[in-house]
Amino acid sequence: MNLNQVEFAKMLDITKQSVSNWENGNIQPSIDMLTKIAKKFNVSSDYLLGLDGLKTVDITGLTEIQAAHIRAIIDDIRIKI
């Protein structure tokens, strides 16, 4: 996804200046903001911080059977790669 600062800021309901300050290293996003960004992009906060290369799939609200189906699909895709 290619977003400019204005689009990214709008997505997070913050100012473009905040995004600019993050990019320039003037300030760091808060823990709450990191959580919000991670949820928007379906990644872990560890991934955003460069601590973990794992991407996650949110299965909140699915039954255990549905979650098992999702895991099986992912396993099938991994085998074919």
Secondary structure, 3 states (H helix, E strand, C coil): CCCCHHHHHHHHCCCHHHHHHHHCCCCCCCHHHHHHHHHHHCECHHHHCCCCCCECCCCCCCCHHHHHHHHHHHHHHHHHC
